[in-house]
């Protein structure tokens, strides 16, 4: 099942161009001391709908219900949310963004993120994934998502806004 989760994350790379719409992310910036300044904006949408800050979805265990999640590094306030355009921007050198879920459910457990499971990673200015009720183990409840910017050692430098999906 972990392979299925990883395959879902990889599938986003292929589907990102069909799921994206409108803006350019701002530049990233790193200080001389190695500290990173910037923000990560996390949103999701159903089908081709508007990007939202949270979702409440009806769980039907025999039906796959999918949604797209996208995180953008240094997204300018007021600009349209566009994962595809943001993927062409650069992160600070030596960093990656990691999509994580809590509770872990079917996500990949990592020692450097207790209580959070990894669903995907990106070396670019955008991280996107198509997720579904399968990564939550087909369970009702509240699942939290975050995207972290990490250095080569896995240390968290920046964390996105929290994103909540309620399966009812």
N, C-alpha and C positions, 0 to 999 in steps of 0.2 A: 504494500500500500504506500510505503514511502516513495517508491519509484513513481507511483501515480501522482503524488504531490509534486515531485520534482518535474515530472513531465508536464503537469499543468502550468508550472512556472515557466518552463521553457516554451510552452505553447504560446504564451503571451508574446514572446518576441516575434513569432510569426504573425500573430493576430493584431499586434499593436497598431499597425497602420490603418486597420479597419475600425479600430475603437477610438481613435484620437480625433480631436477637433480644437482648434485655434490659438495659441500664444507662444511667445518666445521667453524662455527662462533667462533670468539675469545672470551676470557673471559670478563665479565663485571667488572666494578670497581666503587666503591663508596668511597668518601673521608670521613674523620672523621667528617667534618662539616655538612654532610648530602648532600653536593652538589654531583652531579653525573657527571662523565666524560665518554664519549663514543660517538659513532655515530650510526645513523640509516640509512641504505641504502635501498632505495625503487626502485623497478623495476617491470616491467610487461611483459607479453608475450601473444601472440595469440596461441591458440591450444597448440602444443608441441614445438613451435619455440624458438628462442633465447630470453633471458631476455633483455629488452630494457629500455632506459631512457625516452622515450616518445612514444606516439602512435598517428597515424592519421587514423581514421576509417570512412568508408562510412556508413552513417545512412540510413537504410531501415526500416521504421517504422513498417512494418508488419513482420519483421524478427528479432529474438533475436540474437544479436551479443555480445558474451561474451569474456572476457579476464581475465587473472589471475594476481592479484597484490600480491607482497610479499615484506615485510620489514624485514630486518635482523639486529639485534643488534650487533654492533662491528664486522661487516663483514671484514675479512682481505683483503686488496688490492691484486689483482691478483689471488685470489682464485676463484674457480667456485662458482656460485650462487646456493645454495641448501636450499630451505625453510624447507624441511623435517628434514635435519640434524640439522639446526639451531634451530628448535623448541625444541630440547632437551637441549639447553643451558638455563641458568638462567639470568633473569634481576636482577638489583640491588633490594634488599629487599624492599618491600612496593611499588613497581612501576608496572605500566601496560603500554602497548603500545596501542594507539588508532588510527585507520584509519579514516581520515576525508576528506570530499569533499567540494569544493567551485566552483560555487554556490551550495547551499544546495540541491536544487531540491527535490528529494524523500528521502534524508537522514534524520536522527533523529536530531532535533535541541537540542542543549545543551546550557545552560546559560553560561558555562565557556569557550565556543568557539564561540563567535559572528562571524557570516559570514561563519562558517564551520559547516557541518553536519556530524554526526558520522555514520560510516558504519560498524564498528566492533572494537573489542578489544581483547587483548591477554595478559596473565600473563607470557608467555614464551618468549624465545629469537627470535622468528619469529612470524610475523603476516601475514596471507594470506587471500585473499578473491577472489571469483569469482564474477566479476561485469559485468554489461551489460548496454545496452542503456536504460533499464528500470529504473535504479537508477538515470539517468539524466533526466528522464521524457520524453524520446524520443525526445529530442530537439537537434538541431544542435548547435554547438558552442564549446567553449573551457572550459574544466573542469579541475580543479587543485586538486591534491591529496597530502596529507602529512600524515606522521605518527608521533605522538608525544609520548614521554615518560612522564608519569605523576605520581606524588606521590599520596598518599591516599586522599589528599584534592583536587585533580584535577589540581594542579599547573603544568604547562608545565616545564619540566626540560631539555629536548632535543627535537629538531625537525629534521625530516629527510630532505633529499633533496626534492625539489619540483618535482612533476611528473605531466605531462600535457597529457591530452587526447583531441584531436580535433575530433569532430564529424562533418563530411562534407557531 
